[in-house]
């Protein structure tokens, strides 16, 4: 399972991060947008790792969202 953590910044933007995938941290004007961007970036990184034969997180239950 890939966990997405979200938090609202002091400037009002939303931050979404995937702690298990270093480098996956995105900003958006709204909560849903931040989650969507984090999912897209996580999928890109997972695809790249699969192509390179690298280890990937458990994909059985792909995403969970935590605020």
DSSP file (Angstrom, degrees, kcal/mol; ACC not computed):
  #  RESIDUE AA STRUCTURE BP1 BP2  ACC     N-H-->O    O-->H-N    N-H-->O    O-->H-N    TCO  KAPPA ALPHA  PHI   PSI    X-CA   Y-CA   Z-CA
    1    1 A X              0   0    0      0, 0.0     2,-0.6     0, 0.0    57,-0.2   0.000 360.0 360.0 360.0 138.0    0.0    0.0    0.0
    2    2 A X  E     -a   63   0A   0     60,-2.2    62,-2.4    59,-0.5     2,-0.4  -0.915 360.0-149.9-104.4 121.6    1.2    3.5   -0.9
    3    3 A X  E     -a   64   0A   0     -2,-0.6     2,-0.6    60,-0.2    16,-0.4  -0.782   4.9-159.1 -96.3 131.9    0.3    6.1    1.8
    4    4 A X  E     -a   65   0A   0     60,-2.4    62,-2.9    -2,-0.4     2,-0.4  -0.952   7.3-159.5-109.6 121.1   -0.2    9.7    0.7
    5    5 A X  E     -aB  66  17A   0     12,-3.1    12,-2.6    -2,-0.6     2,-0.3  -0.843   9.5-165.7-100.4 136.1    0.1   12.2    3.5
    6    6 A X  E     + B   0  16A   0     60,-1.7     2,-0.3    -2,-0.4    10,-0.2  -0.896  12.6 168.6-123.4 152.8   -1.5   15.6    3.1
    7    7 A X  E     - B   0  15A   0      8,-2.0     8,-3.1    -2,-0.3     2,-0.6  -0.973  32.2-122.4-157.6 144.0   -1.1   18.9    4.9
    8    8 A X  E     - B   0  14A   0     -2,-0.3     6,-0.2     6,-0.2     5,-0.1  -0.825  30.3-137.2 -94.1 127.4   -2.2   22.5    4.3
    9    9 A X    >   -     0   0    0      4,-3.3     3,-1.9    -2,-0.6    -1,-0.0  -0.269  26.0-104.5 -76.1 165.2    0.7   25.0    4.2
   10   10 A X  T 3  S+     0   0    0      1,-0.3    -1,-0.1     2,-0.1    -2,-0.0   0.742 121.1  58.2 -64.4 -22.9    0.5   28.4    5.8
   11   11 A X  T 3  S-     0   0    0      2,-0.1    -1,-0.3     1,-0.0     3,-0.1   0.402 122.1-104.8 -88.1   4.0    0.0   30.0    2.4
   12   12 A X  S <  S+     0   0    0     -3,-1.9    -2,-0.1     1,-0.3     2,-0.0   0.175  80.5 126.0  97.2 -17.9   -3.1   27.9    1.8
   13   13 A X        -     0   0    0     -5,-0.1    -4,-3.3     1,-0.1     2,-0.4  -0.358  58.4-123.0 -71.9 156.4   -1.6   25.5   -0.7
   14   14 A X  E     -BC   8  28A   0     14,-3.4    14,-1.9    -6,-0.2     2,-0.4  -0.832  18.2-155.2-101.4 139.9   -1.9   21.8   -0.1
   15   15 A X  E     -BC   7  27A   0     -8,-3.1    -8,-2.0    -2,-0.4     2,-0.4  -0.937   8.3-171.6-112.0 134.1    1.1   19.5    0.1
   16   16 A X  E     +BC   6  26A   0     10,-2.4    10,-2.7    -2,-0.4     2,-0.3  -0.996   8.8 178.7-126.9 135.2    0.9   15.8   -0.6
   17   17 A X  E     -BC   5  25A   0    -12,-2.6   -12,-3.1    -2,-0.4     2,-0.6  -0.981  26.9-149.5-138.2 145.5    3.8   13.5    0.0
   18   18 A X    >   -     0   0    0      6,-2.2     3,-1.9    -2,-0.3     6,-0.4  -0.903  13.7-166.4-112.6  98.9    4.5    9.7   -0.4
   19   19 A X  T 3  S+     0   0    0     -2,-0.6    -1,-0.1   -16,-0.4     3,-0.1   0.797  84.8  56.8 -58.7 -30.6    7.0    8.9    2.4
   20   20 A X  T 3  S+     0   0    0    -17,-0.4     2,-0.5     1,-0.2    -1,-0.3   0.571 104.3  56.5 -79.2  -8.2    7.9    5.5    0.9
   21   21 A X  S X  S-     0   0    0     -3,-1.9     3,-2.1     3,-0.2    -3,-0.3  -0.830  87.8-138.8-124.7  92.7    8.9    7.1   -2.5
   22   22 A X  T 3  S+     0   0    0     -2,-0.5     3,-0.1     1,-0.3    -3,-0.1  -0.186  86.8  27.8 -51.5 135.5   11.6    9.7   -1.9
   23   23 A X  T 3  S+     0   0    0      1,-0.2     2,-1.3    -4,-0.0    -1,-0.3   0.274  83.4 121.3  95.9 -10.2   11.1   12.8   -4.1
   24   24 A X    <   +     0   0    0     -3,-2.1    -6,-2.2    -6,-0.4     2,-0.3  -0.705  31.9 126.6 -91.0  92.0    7.3   12.5   -4.3
   25   25 A X  E     +C   17   0A   0     -2,-1.3     2,-0.3    -8,-0.2    -8,-0.2  -0.948  30.6 173.5-144.6 123.4    6.1   15.8   -2.8
   26   26 A X  E     -C   16   0A   0    -10,-2.7   -10,-2.4    -2,-0.3     2,-0.3  -0.881  20.1-142.4-131.7 160.2    3.7   18.0   -4.7
   27   27 A X  E     +C   15   0A   0     -2,-0.3     2,-0.3   -12,-0.2   -12,-0.2  -0.893  21.2 168.5-119.1 151.6    1.8   21.2   -4.1
   28   28 A X  E     -C   14   0A   0    -14,-1.9   -14,-3.4    -2,-0.3     6,-0.1  -0.980  44.7-116.6-155.2 160.7   -1.7   22.2   -5.3
   29   29 A X  S    S+     0   0    0     -2,-0.3     2,-0.3   -16,-0.2   -14,-0.1   0.734 100.3  32.2 -70.9 -22.7   -4.3   24.9   -4.7
   30   30 A X  S  > S-     0   0    0    -16,-0.1     4,-1.9     1,-0.1     5,-0.2  -0.920  82.8-113.4-136.5 162.7   -6.7   22.3   -3.3
   31   31 A X  H  > S+     0   0    0     -2,-0.3     4,-2.1     1,-0.2     5,-0.2   0.914 114.2  48.4 -59.5 -49.6   -6.6   19.0   -1.4
   32   32 A X  H  > S+     0   0    0      1,-0.2     4,-2.5     2,-0.2    -1,-0.2   0.878 110.2  52.7 -62.7 -38.2   -7.9   16.8   -4.2
   33   33 A X  H  > S+     0   0    0      2,-0.2     4,-2.4     1,-0.2    -1,-0.2   0.889 107.6  51.3 -64.6 -38.9   -5.5   18.3   -6.7
   34   34 A X  H  X S+     0   0    0     -4,-1.9     4,-2.2     2,-0.2    -2,-0.2   0.908 111.0  48.0 -64.8 -41.8   -2.6   17.6   -4.4
   35   35 A X  H  X S+     0   0    0     -4,-2.1     4,-2.5     2,-0.2    -2,-0.2   0.927 111.6  50.2 -64.4 -44.2   -3.6   13.9   -4.1
   36   36 A X  H  X S+     0   0    0     -4,-2.5     4,-2.3     1,-0.2    -2,-0.2   0.916 112.0  47.4 -60.9 -43.7   -4.1   13.6   -7.8
   37   37 A X  H  X S+     0   0    0     -4,-2.4     4,-2.5     2,-0.2    -1,-0.2   0.890 111.3  50.9 -66.0 -39.0   -0.6   15.0   -8.5
   38   38 A X  H  X S+     0   0    0     -4,-2.2     4,-2.7     2,-0.2    -2,-0.2   0.914 110.5  49.5 -65.2 -41.9    1.0   12.8   -5.9
   39   39 A X  H  X S+     0   0    0     -4,-2.5     4,-2.5     2,-0.2    -2,-0.2   0.931 111.7  48.8 -60.9 -45.7   -0.6    9.7   -7.4
   40   40 A X  H  X S+     0   0    0     -4,-2.3     4,-1.9     1,-0.2    -2,-0.2   0.917 113.8  45.4 -62.1 -44.3    0.5   10.6  -10.9
   41   41 A X  H  X S+     0   0    0     -4,-2.5     4,-2.3     2,-0.2    -1,-0.2   0.906 112.1  52.0 -67.2 -40.2    4.1   11.3   -9.7
   42   42 A X  H  X S+     0   0    0     -4,-2.7     4,-2.8     1,-0.2    -2,-0.2   0.915 108.9  50.6 -61.4 -42.8    4.2    8.1   -7.7
   43   43 A X  H  X S+     0   0    0     -4,-2.5     4,-2.5     1,-0.2    -1,-0.2   0.883 108.9  51.8 -63.5 -38.2    3.0    6.1  -10.7
   44   44 A X  H  X S+     0   0    0     -4,-1.9     4,-2.2     2,-0.2    -1,-0.2   0.928 112.3  45.5 -62.7 -44.4    5.7    7.6  -12.8
   45   45 A X  H  X S+     0   0    0     -4,-2.3     4,-2.4     2,-0.2    -2,-0.2   0.912 113.0  49.9 -66.9 -42.3    8.4    6.6  -10.3
   46   46 A X  H  X S+     0   0    0     -4,-2.8     4,-2.6     2,-0.2    -2,-0.2   0.920 110.8  50.2 -61.6 -43.9    7.0    3.1   -9.9
   47   47 A X  H  X S+     0   0    0     -4,-2.5     4,-2.4     1,-0.2    -1,-0.2   0.917 110.7  49.3 -61.0 -43.3    6.9    2.6  -13.6
   48   48 A X  H  X S+     0   0    0     -4,-2.2     4,-1.5     1,-0.2    -1,-0.2   0.910 111.4  49.2 -62.8 -41.9   10.5    3.8  -13.9
   49   49 A X  H  <>S+     0   0    0     -4,-2.4     5,-2.9     2,-0.2     4,-0.3   0.907 110.6  50.5 -64.5 -41.1   11.6    1.4  -11.1
   50   50 A X  H ><5S+     0   0    0     -4,-2.6     3,-1.3     1,-0.2    -2,-0.2   0.923 109.2  51.3 -61.7 -44.0    9.8   -1.5  -12.8
   51   51 A X  H 3<5S+     0   0    0     -4,-2.4    -1,-0.2     1,-0.3    -2,-0.2   0.821 113.2  45.7 -62.2 -31.0   11.5   -0.8  -16.1
   52   52 A X  T 3<5S-     0   0    0     -4,-1.5    -1,-0.3    -5,-0.2    -2,-0.2   0.342 114.7-114.0 -96.0   5.9   14.9   -0.7  -14.4
   53   53 A X  T < 5 +     0   0    0     -3,-1.3    -3,-0.2    -4,-0.3     2,-0.1   0.730  67.6 145.2  71.0  21.8   14.3   -3.9  -12.4
   54   54 A X      < -     0   0    0     -5,-2.9    -1,-0.2    -6,-0.2     2,-0.1  -0.454  57.3 -84.5 -90.1 165.2   14.3   -2.0   -9.1
   55   55 A X        -     0   0    0     -2,-0.1     2,-0.3     1,-0.0    -1,-0.1  -0.410  45.7-168.7 -68.8 140.5   12.3   -2.7   -6.0
   56   56 A X        -     0   0    0     -2,-0.1     3,-0.1     1,-0.1   -35,-0.0  -0.906  26.7 -96.7-126.8 157.2    8.7   -1.2   -5.9
   57   57 A X        -     0   0    0     -2,-0.3     2,-0.2     1,-0.2   -55,-0.1  -0.190  59.8 -72.9 -64.8 165.2    6.2   -0.9   -3.0
   58   58 A X        -     0   0    0    -57,-0.2     3,-0.2     1,-0.1    -1,-0.2  -0.434  46.4-169.4 -59.4 124.2    3.4   -3.5   -2.6
   59   59 A X        +     0   0    0     -2,-0.2     3,-0.5     1,-0.1    -1,-0.1   0.390  60.2  97.0-101.1   2.3    1.0   -2.8   -5.5
   60   60 A X  S    S+     0   0    0      1,-0.3     2,-0.6     2,-0.1    -1,-0.1   0.931 102.3  20.3 -59.7 -48.0   -1.9   -5.1   -4.3
   61   61 A X  S    S-     0   0    0      1,-0.2   -59,-0.5    -3,-0.2    -1,-0.3  -0.876  88.1-167.6-121.2  95.0   -3.7   -2.2   -2.7
   62   62 A X        +     0   0    0     -2,-0.6   -60,-2.2    -3,-0.5     2,-0.4   0.881  52.8  19.9 -63.4 -55.1   -2.2    0.8   -4.4
   63   63 A X  E     +a    2   0A   0    -62,-0.2     2,-0.3    -4,-0.1   -60,-0.2  -0.926  46.9 176.3-127.2 142.9   -3.2    4.0   -2.6
   64   64 A X  E     -a    3   0A   0    -62,-2.4   -60,-2.4    -2,-0.4     2,-0.5  -0.986  22.4-142.1-133.2 144.1   -4.4    5.0    0.8
   65   65 A X  E     -a    4   0A   0     -2,-0.3     2,-0.4   -62,-0.2   -60,-0.2  -0.916  17.0-177.9-113.3 131.5   -4.9    8.7    1.8
   66   66 A X  E      a    5   0A   0    -62,-2.9   -60,-1.7    -2,-0.5    -2,-0.0  -0.994 360.0 360.0-127.6 130.3   -4.1   10.1    5.2
   67   67 A X              0   0    0     -2,-0.4    -1,-0.1   -62,-0.2   -62,-0.1   0.410 360.0 360.0-100.0 360.0   -4.7   13.7    6.3
